Amino acid sequence: RENSSENILSSTNRLLLHEGRLMLVESTRLLDICLFLFEDFLLITKIKHNKKKYGGSDTSLIPVCPSLTPELQSFIREGGFCTVLDQPIPLDRLILKNVEPV
């Protein structure tokens, strides 16, 4: 839900531990996603590329969170953005398993 996502991400006390880009296999297509690992949940977002360029403005002046990787900071400055793909997964309900590469 759009409103609940905004409330979840609005906490200034939440610590971003790691973020990174991955490819997600969904039926017959691949999705470019970005995962954000916070201290209490995992957020899965879909990466969107803005087709419109900022008209004449200096995109290097766009404020970007300094804790993000330089790759993601650059992506955001170029007009890209991330939309929440699904509800955040609480870490106390998350199970990780190693799988063999396909």
VOBA-1610 file (N, C-alpha, C; in pm, whole numbers, padded with zeros to 5 digits, always signed):
BEGIN
Arg+00084-00118+00000Arg+00000+00000+00000Arg+00088+00124+00000Glu+00047+00218-00076Glu+00129+00339-00092Glu+00147+00414+00039Asn+00040+00435+00113Asn+00048+00513+00237Asn+00132+00444+00343Ser+00116+00313+00360Ser+00192+00244+00465Ser+00341+00241+00432Ser+00376+00236+00304Ser+00517+00237+00266Ser+00582+00369+00304Glu+00509+00477+00285Glu+00565+00607+00322Glu+00588+00615+00471Asn+00495+00564+00551Asn+00510+00567+00696Asn+00627+00481+00741Ile+00645+00365+00682Ile+00754+00275+00719Ile+00889+00339+00692Leu+00901+00405+00579Leu+01030+00462+00540Leu+01057+00598+00601Ser+00959+00655+00670Ser+00977+00791+00722Ser+01055+00796+00853Ser+01082+00684+00916Ser+01154+00684+01043Ser+01297+00731+01023Thr+01337+00831+01099Thr+01474+00881+01088Thr+01570+00797+01174Asn+01515+00710+01259Asn+01599+00626+01346Asn+01639+00495+01280Arg+01581+00465+01164Arg+01608+00338+01096Arg+01746+00344+01030Leu+01823+00236+01044Leu+01958+00230+00990Leu+01962+00143+00865Leu+02013+00198+00755Leu+02032+00123+00631Leu+02164+00049+00642Leu+02158-00085+00641Leu+02278-00167+00657Leu+02347-00195+00524His+02266-00219+00420His+02324-00253+00290His+02218-00235+00182Glu+02262-00205+00062Glu+02172-00201-00052Glu+02247-00252-00174Gly+02171-00308-00267Gly+02235-00360-00387Gly+02135-00397-00494Arg+02184-00402-00617Arg+02100-00433-00732Arg+02111-00581-00765Leu+01998-00638-00810Leu+01990-00778-00852Leu+01897-00790-00971Met+01902-00906-01035Met+01804-00940-01139Met+01711-01044-01080Leu+01580-01020-01091Leu+01479-01111-01041Leu+01413-01179-01159Val+01407-01313-01154Val+01341-01389-01260Val+01194-01401-01223Glu+01109-01345-01310Glu+00965-01348-01287Glu+00899-01407-01411Ser+00855-01532-01403Ser+00798-01608-01516Ser+00890-01604-01636Thr+00854-01525-01737Thr+00932-01523-01860Thr+01015-01398-01878Arg+01023-01314-01775Arg+01100-01190-01789Arg+01192-01167-01670Leu+01288-01079-01691Leu+01382-01042-01586Leu+01349-00901-01539Leu+01351-00882-01407Leu+01328-00750-01349Leu+01456-00700-01285Asp+01487-00575-01310Asp+01600-00510-01246Asp+01549-00458-01112Ile+01599-00512-01001Ile+01550-00473-00869Ile+01664-00421-00783Cys+01626-00353-00678Cys+01722-00307-00580Cys+01670-00346-00442Leu+01756-00410-00363Leu+01719-00451-00227Leu+01779-00353-00128Phe+01702-00319-00025Phe+01750-00234+00082Phe+01735-00311+00211Leu+01847-00340+00276Leu+01846-00413+00402Leu+01859-00312+00516Phe+01750-00296+00589Phe+01750-00211+00707Phe+01771-00300+00829Glu+01786-00240+00945Glu+01812-00317+01066Glu+01693-00402+01109Asp+01573-00371+01056Asp+01455-00447+01098Asp+01375-00509+00985Phe+01403-00475+00859Phe+01332-00538+00748Phe+01411-00528+00617Leu+01367-00608+00520Leu+01423-00609+00384Leu+01320-00548+00291Leu+01359-00451+00213Leu+01269-00385+00119Leu+01313-00419-00023Ile+01218-00468-00103Ile+01246-00503-00243Ile+01180-00398-00331Thr+01259-00334-00415Thr+01206-00230-00503Thr+01237-00262-00648Lys+01153-00211-00735Lys+01172-00226-00879Lys+01237-00098-00930Ile+01339-00114-01010Ile+01412+00001-01062Ile+01342+00052-01187Lys+01315+00183-01187Lys+01249+00248-01301Lys+01343+00352-01358His+01347+00360-01488His+01429+00460-01556His+01337+00570-01606Asn+01365+00693-01565Asn+01285+00806-01607Asn+01315+00837-01752Lys+01212+00837-01835Lys+01232+00862-01978Lys+01250+01009-02007Lys+01200+01095-01919Lys+01215+01239-01938Lys+01343+01286-01870Lys+01418+01366-01937Lys+01538+01426-01880Lys+01499+01558-01815Tyr+01571+01594-01711Tyr+01548+01723-01648Tyr+01589+01832-01745Gly+01495+01917-01779Gly+01521+02020-01880Gly+01618+02127-01837Gly+01743+02112-01875Gly+01843+02214-01854Gly+01894+02228-01712Ser+01838+02154-01618Ser+01886+02170-01480Ser+02010+02085-01457Asp+02089+02126-01360Asp+02210+02052-01326Asp+02173+01937-01232Thr+02173+01814-01286Thr+02130+01698-01207Thr+02231+01662-01099Ser+02350+01717-01102Ser+02447+01688-00996Ser+02408+01755-00866Leu+02313+01848-00871Leu+02269+01919-00751Leu+02151+01851-00681Ile+02099+01742-00740Ile+01986+01670-00680Ile+02034+01604-00551Pro+01967+01630-00436Pro+02012+01568-00311Pro+01987+01418-00311Val+02089+01342-00271Val+02081+01197-00267Val+02137+01151-00133Cys+02076+01047-00078Cys+02120+00993+00051Cys+02267+00951+00042Pro+02354+01003+00128Pro+02497+00972+00119Pro+02532+00828+00156Ser+02440+00755+00222Ser+02472+00617+00260Ser+02450+00519+00145Leu+02392+00564+00032Leu+02374+00476-00083Leu+02505+00460-00158Thr+02516+00350-00230Thr+02637+00327-00309Thr+02647+00433-00419Pro+02769+00463-00463Pro+02785+00562-00571Pro+02705+00526-00696Glu+02693+00396-00726Glu+02617+00352-00843Glu+02470+00394-00833Leu+02410+00372-00716Leu+02269+00409-00698Leu+02252+00560-00691Gln+02346+00630-00630Gln+02340+00776-00627Gln+02341+00832-00769Ser+02429+00779-00853Ser+02438+00823-00992Ser+02309+00793-01067Phe+02253+00676-01045Phe+02128+00635-01109Phe+02015+00733-01074Ile+02006+00773-00948Ile+01902+00865-00903Ile+01924+01004-00964Arg+02047+01048-00970Arg+02077+01179-01029Arg+02043+01183-01177Glu+02046+01067-01243Glu+02011+01060-01386Glu+01861+01050-01408Gly+01783+01060-01301Gly+01638+01058-01313Gly+01575+00925-01283Gly+01653+00825-01246Gly+01597+00694-01212Gly+01536+00697-01073Phe+01449+00600-01047Phe+01388+00590-00915Phe+01348+00446-00887Cys+01317+00417-00763Cys+01277+00283-00722Cys+01135+00288-00667Thr+01054+00190-00707Thr+00920+00178-00652Thr+00914+00048-00572Val+00841+00051-00462Val+00830-00066-00375Val+00757-00176-00451Leu+00819-00294-00460Leu+00763-00406-00534Leu+00665-00486-00450Asp+00692-00498-00321Asp+00606-00574-00232Asp+00622-00518-00091Gln+00542-00568+00001Gln+00553-00522+00138Gln+00691-00556+00194Pro+00745-00469+00281Pro+00873-00499+00345Pro+00865-00631+00422Ile+00976-00705+00422Ile+00981-00834+00490Ile+01053-00814+00624Pro+00983-00834+00736Pro+01049-00822+00867Pro+01160-00926+00879Leu+01274-00886+00935Leu+01389-00978+00944Leu+01361-01097+01035Asp+01270-01082+01131Asp+01240-01196+01217Asp+01156-01302+01145Arg+01108-01272+01024Arg+01032-01368+00944Arg+01106-01410+00818Leu+01228-01363+00800Leu+01305-01389+00680Leu+01394-01510+00698Ile+01392-01599+00599Ile+01480-01716+00599Ile+01565-01709+00473Leu+01695-01716+00489Leu+01787-01715+00375Leu+01844-01853+00352Lys+01853-01891+00225Lys+01910-02021+00189Lys+02005-02003+00072Asn+02114-02077+00074Asn+02205-02079-00040Asn+02146-02169-00148Val+02150-02124-00271Val+02102-02206-00383Val+02213-02214-00486Glu+02209-02322-00562Glu+02309-02340-00667Glu+02279-02245-00783Pro+02381-02186-00844Pro+02357-02098-00960Pro+02297-02179-01076Val+02207-02113-01148Val+02141-02180-01262Val+02225-02163-01385
//
